[in-house]
Amino acid sequence: AGGPAPLLALTVALRTLNCFLVQTSFVPDEYWQSLEVAHRMLFNTNNYGYLTWEWANGLRGYSYPLIFASIYKALQLLAKDDVHLLIWVPRLAQAVLAAFADVKLYSLVQHLENTETAKCVYFCQLCSWFTWYSCTRTLTNTMETLLTIFALSYYPIKGSKMGSSCKYLALIALAILIRPTAVIPWIPLVFSHFLQEQRKADLILHNCIPVGLVTVGTSLIIDRVFFGEWVLVQLNFLKFNVLQNLGTFYGSHPWHWYFTQGLPVILGTHLPFFIHGCVLAPKRYRIFLMAVIWTVLVYSMLSHKEFRFIYPVLPFCMVFCGYSLKHLKAWKKSAASFLLLSNLLPALYTGLIHQRGSLDVMSHIQQLCNSSYQSQAFVFIMMPCHSTPFYSHVHCPLKMRFLQCPPDLTGNESYTDEADVFYSNPLGWLNKEFYNDTLLPSHLIFFSVLEQEISSFLALRGYERTATVFHTHVPQGRVGSHIYVYRKKTEINR
C-alpha cells in the first residue's frame, strides 16, 4: 500500500476511474438538491432554472449547492462553462473527496490496529459495489458519508492518539448542515464520548457550544442571502420528515425493510464478513456496531425508506469486514478474490447499464441548444417527475417542462399531483392540455410503456420518433425499458 502519499495518488486515480464508470442515474436528489440548485444560483440572470417544492418551503439549505455553484463560477471565470464540464467537474471533485476519505479510513485503522488490518479495511472499502455506485455522485448522502469518515478519524476512541473533540464535532456539524439526518449515527458515539470524558463541562463549553453556534450561524447567513429571509432549514426538515412524516408521499416500506433488504443489499457479499468481523472485533469497536444498529433502528421507524439513507453507516461496516478478512489467514487470498469478483459485476452493471437512459437522453436535448431553432423549441418530458436532470445538463435557456409532483402541505385529502392526474388518463390529459396546435411542444420525451396509449395523439398532431434510448432491463410500472424522443414535423425541422 505504500505511505499515505503514494496511497492517496493511487486512490485518487481509482476514484477518478470510478467517476467515469458511473454513467447511470440513481435518484433525482443527485441533481435536484445540488446541481440544479447551484446552476440556478449562478445562472438565474438568464431566467432559466428550476427549484423543487422543498426550496419553496425552506426544507433545504443552500450550503451544499454553494460548493457546486463555486465550481460553476470558477468555470465561468475561466470561460470554460461548457455543459460537459458543468456535468463532470462537480462529480470529479466528489471523486477526489471520496479518495481522501478512503485514505483517512486506512490511516485510522492503521493507527488503531496495524498496517495489515488497515490494508484489509481499505480493500473492503474499495471493493464495495454500493460505495463504487454512490461515492462520486452529487448526493447529500454522499457528502454526509464522506464527512462521517473524516469525523471518525478524529473521534477519541480508546487507544487513539489522533482524537480531537473540536475537529470531529466540527465535521459532524458540517454534515448536519448539509443533511440534518447526519446526526443519527453520531448520537451513540457522542453520548459514549461524553460519558467517558472527565472534563464534561469543558467539552460542552469549549467544543459543543462554539461549534454549534458557528455552524448554525453560517447556515443562517448563507440561507438568508439566497432565500432573502431568515430560515432555519434544519428545523423545517425535521418537522416535515419526522414530526409530520410526510415522506410517505414518496412511498412507504415495512418496518423491517432495512434489516431484510436495505443493509443486506448495500453490503452485498460483504455481509458474511461483516457478521464474522462483529464477532471477532475487540470490545472498543462495539461503539461502531452500536452506531450501525442504532441508525438502522431509527430509520426503520420512518415509513419512507431508501438504500441511500443508510449509506453513512457503510464505512463503519467496512471496519468489521476488514477485521474479518485479516483474520482469515490461509483463506485470505481466496476471500479477497471472492469479494473483488462478486462486487465487480454489480458495480459495473449498476454504474454503466442500469437506468442510464435518463442521462443519455439529455444529450438529445443539448443538441437543440446548438440549432438555429432553439428559440422555437419546446421540450416536454412526460415521465415520472424528476426522472431526468434539467438545466444543469442542458445549460441553455431552452423552453422545457416536466410533470409536477409536489406533495400537498395543506391537508387536502383529495389532492392529486399533476403526474398522477396525467398517468390516470394520458391521452385525455394531452388533448385537454394542448387543445390548440400553437401550444404543442416541439419535442416529447417519454418512456416506451406510454407509447401505445398516446399513439393516436402522436399521429394526429404530426409527431415522429427521432431517437430510442436504452434505459433499463427491469422496467417497472411507469418506467419503461427505453426512452423515446418524438419531434413534431414542422417547417423548422424538415
N, C-alpha and C positions, 0 to 999 in steps of 0.2 A: 504493500500500500504506500510505502514511502512516507516522507514527512508531510506536514499539513499543506505546504505549497504545491508539491507535485500532485498530491491527492486532490487539492482544490482544482488545479488545472484539468486533471482527468475528469473530475465530476462535472465541471462546467461544460466540457466537451460532450459528455454523456447526456447532460440535461438539454443542451442545445440540440443534439440529435433527437432527443425525446420530444422537444418542442416541434420540430419539423415532421415528426412521425405521428403527431396528433392533429388530424385534419377533419375531425368529426365534431358534431355538436353534442353537448351533454344536457344542459338545462338552460332555459332562457336567461337566468340571472348572470350567466357568464358575460353577456353583453349588456343587458338591460339595467343592471345595477352598477356597471362600471364603465365600459367603453362608450355606450350610447349617451350616458350622462356626461362623461368627460368631453365627448365630441360636441355636445350641445353647450357645455360651459364655455368652450373656446370658440366655436364657430357659429354661435347663435346669432351673430351680427348679420349673417346671411339669411336669417329667418328660416332655418331648417334644423330639425332636431325634434326629439320626442321624449317626454318624461312619462313614466308609468304612474298609475294612481298612487303608488306608495310615496312618490315625491310630492304629489299634490297634498297628501295628508301628513307630511313630515315624519314618515316612518323610517326613512333612510337618511344618512348623513353624507355630506359632501367630502369628508376626509379621504376616503378611499379613491373615489373618482378623481380627486385632485392630483393624485400621483400620476394618473394617465393623462390628465389634462396638461400636466407639466411636461410629460414626454411629447405630447402633441405640439405644445408651444415650442419646445426645442426644435422639433422637426420643421415647424412653420418658420422659425427664425433662420434655419439653415436652408430654407426654400426646398425642403425635402418632404413636404406633407403630401406625398403620393399615397393613394389609397392602400397599396400593398404594404408600404412601410407603416401606415397607421394601424393595419391589422396585425402585422408581425412583430414590430418593435415592443409593444407592451407585453406580448407573450414571451419574447426573448428575455425581457427584463425579469419577468416572473420566473423563467427557467434559471437564470443566474442566481436569483434569490433562493430558489429551491436547492441549487448546488451548494450554496453556503450553509443552508440548513442541514443538508446531508452530512457535510464535513463537521458541523457543530455536534451532530449526534454521535459521529465517530469519535471526536475528541472527548466528549462527555464520558462515553463508555470506556475509552482508553484510560481516562483519568480515574474512573471509579473501579475498573477491573484491571484489564491488561490489553495489550495490542491485539492478541489473538481473538478475544471476545469482541473487541471493537470492530475488527475486520468482519466477523460473522454478522454483527448487527448492521454494519454498513452494507454488506452483501444482501441481507434480507430486505433492507430499505430500498436498494436499487432494483431488486427483483420484483417487488410488489407491483402487481399489474394495476391496482387501483391508484397507487401513487403515481405510476407512469401515466395513467389516464388523466389524472387530475392536477398534478403539481405545476403544470405550465399554463393552466387555464386562468383567465382573469376573474375568478370567482372569489367572493369574500371568504368563502370556506377555505380556499387555498391559502390566502394570506393569514387567516386565523390559525391554520395548521402550522405554517412556517414560523409565525411568531410564537406559537406554543413550543416549538422545538428550541428556538432561541432562548425563550424564558426558562425552559427546562435545564439548559446548560448553565444557568446561573442560580438554579434552585438549590438551597442549602440542604441537600440530602446528606445523611450520615456518611462520613468518610470523604466528603467533597471539600476541597480547599478552594474551589472556584466559585463557591456560593457568594452571591451578592444580593441582599434583600432589595436594595434600591433598583438594581438593574432588572431583576426578574419581575418585580412588581410593575416597573415602568413598561416592560414588554407586554405583560398581561393587560395593563391599562390600554395600551395601544391596540391590542387585539380586540378588546371590548369596544373601543371607539369605532373600529371597523365593523364588528359584528357583535352585538351585545351578548349573544349566546356563548361567546368565548369564555365567559365567567364560569360556566358549568363545570368543565373538567378541573378547574383550579380551586373549586370550593374545598374539597377534601385536602388538597395539597397545602393551601394557605392555612387552613384550620390546623393541620398537623404541625406546620411550621410555628404557628402561634403558640400551640401547646408546649412545644419543645424550647421555644425562645425564653431565655431567662429574663431578658430586658424587654418585657412586653410593652411597657409604656413608650420606650424608645422606638420600638418597631412601628407603633401606631402614630406617634407624634412626628418622628423624623423620616418615616418612609411612606406609610399608607396615606396619611392626610396630604402631605405635599404632592405626592404622585397623583392622587385622586383629583386634587384641586387644579393642578396643571393640565391634566388630561381633559377634565370636564370643561375647563376654561377654554382650552384650544378648540375643542369640539364646538362649543357655543359660538365662538368668534367666527370660525370657518363657516358654520351653518348660517350665522347672522348675515354674513357677506352675500351668500348665494340665495338664501331664502328671502332675504330682505326683512326678516323679523326674527325675534328670539325664539328658537325651537330646541327643545331637549329631545332629540330623536330617540335616544336610548329608552326613555320613559314611554314614548309613543309605541315603539317596537314591542316593548314588554306588555303594554296594555292590549295591543292587537293580537299578538301571538299566544300569550299566556292567559291573561285575565279574561279576554273575550273569546279566545280560542277560534278566531275567525280564519285561521289557516286551513280549517276543514273544508273551506270553499274550494281548495285545490286538491281535495281528496283526503280520505282517511283510511287508516290501516288498523288491524287488531293490535292490542297492547303488546303482544309477544313478538311482533314483526322484526324488531332489531335483533332479538335473540335467535329467531328461527331463520331469518333471511338476511337482514341488514349486515350484521357483523360477520356471519359465515361467508357472505358474498364478497365483501370488501377484503377480507383476509384471504379468501380463496384457499389455495393449497398450503398457505402458511398456518392454517387453523390447527392441525395436529402439533406443529412446532410450538405454537403459542400455548396450547394446553400443557405440553411437556415442559416448556420453559417456566410456566406459572408454578408447577410442582417443584422444579429444581432451584429456582431463583432464591437468593438469600432473603432473609426477613426484611431487610431495609428497602427492598423493592416492592414490598406489599402495598405501599402507598401508591405506586403506579397502577397496580392492579385495581386498587380501590377507586382510582380516578376513572379507569375504564368502566368498571361495573356501575359506579355512580352515574356517569354520563349516560350510559345506555338506559339505565333505570329512569332517569329524569326525562329523556327524550321519549321513552316508552309511554309516559303519561300524557304526551301530546298526541292528538288524533292524527295530524298530518305528519307523515314520516317520509324521509328520503335518505338514500345512501350517503349523500354528501354531508349530511348533518353530523354524522359520527366520524367523518374523516379526521378531525383533530385528535382522536384517540389512537389512530393507526401508528404513529411514531412510538407511543408507549408500548403497544403490542409488539413492535419490531424489536424492542429491547429484550423481551421474553423469547421471541423467535430466535434471535441471535444467540441468546444464552443456551437455548436448546441445541442449536446447531453445533456450538462449540463443544458441548458435552457428548456428542455422538461418536467422537473419536474415530474408530475404524470405519464407521458408516458416513463420516462427514462428507467425503467427496461425492458419494452416491446421492446423499441427501441434497447437497448443493446443486448437483446436476439436475435432480428431480425438480427442485424449486425453480431453477432457471428455465428449464424447458416447459414446465407446466404453467408458468406465468407469461412466457414469451407469446404464446398463441393468443390468449385473451387480450394481452396488451396491444398486439399488432392489429388484431381484428377490431377491437373497440376503438382504437386510435385511427385506423386507416379506412375502415369499411362501414361499420355500423353507424347509421344516422349522419352520413356525410352530405346528403343531398341539400339540406337546408343551408349549408355553407357554399357548396358548389353552385347553387342556383344564383347566388349573389353576383357571380362573375357575368352572368347574362344581363343582370340589371345594370352592372357597372358599364357595360358596352353602350348603353343608352346615353351615358354622360358624354361620350365622345362623338355622338352622332349629331347630324345637323338639325334633327327634330327633337332635341332634348326638351325644349320649352313646351312642345305639344304632347310629349309623352306623359302618361299617367299609368302607374303600376298599381294594381290591386292584388294584394296577397290574400287569397281566400283559403287560409289554413288555420288550424287551431292557434289562437292568438300567441304572439311572441315566438312562433316556430322558427323564425329566421332573425338574424341581426337586422339592423335598419341602416340609418345614415352613416354609422361608423364604418360600415363595409361598402358604402357607395361613394360617400364624400363628394356629392354634388347636389345642388338644390332641385332634385328631381321631384316631381309630384308623386307621392306614394301614400298608400293607405293599407291598413290591415284590419282584421276583425277584432273588435274590442272585447275585453272580458274583465272589467273591474268588479270586485265584489261589492255587494250592497252594504253600505255602512249606516243606513237609516233604519234598518229593522223591517223593511218591507218584505213580507213572506212570499209574495207573488212575483218577486223580482227575477227577471231572466236577462242574462247579459247578451250582447249583440251576437257573439259567436254561437251561443246556444239557439238563439232565435233563427239564425242563418241555417244551422245544421238541421233544425226541425223541418225545414222546407226550403232547400237551397234554390230550387227553380222559382218558386213563388216569391222568395225574398229578392232575387236578382231582377225579376220582371217589375217588381214594385219599386225597388231602389233606382233602377236605371230605366224608368218609364220613357225617357226621351233619349234619342240617339246621341245628342250632344253631351250627355252626362257619362257616356260609356268610357271605361278605361281603355287605353291603347294596348295594355298588356294585362293578362290574367295569369296568376301563378297559383297552382293548387295541387293537392295530392291526387294520384291516379284513381283512388277509390271514388272520387267525386265526379269523374268524367261522364259516366253513363247517365247519372242523374240530371246533369245540366246540358247534355248533348244538344237538346233542341234549342236552347238559348244560344249556345255557341254557333250552331249552324245558321240560325235565323239572323243573328247580329253580325255575321261575317267574320268569325274568328277562325284562325288556322293554327295548328300546333307547330311551333318552331323549334322546340327543344324538349328532350326527355332526359331527366337527370335521375340517376340511381340514388336511392335514399337508404333503404334497409331490407334485409332478408326476412325480417319478422314484422310485417305490417300489422297494426292493431287499431281497431275502431276507425277513427277519423284520419289516422296516419297510414298512408299507402306505401307501397314498395318503391314507387317512383314519384317524382315531381314533374308536372307538365308546365311548360311555358306556352301560352297561347297569345297570338298577336292579332289585332284587328286589321283586316285587309282594308287599307285606305290608300289614298294617293301618296301619302308621305312614305309608305314603306313598300311601294311597288317598284 
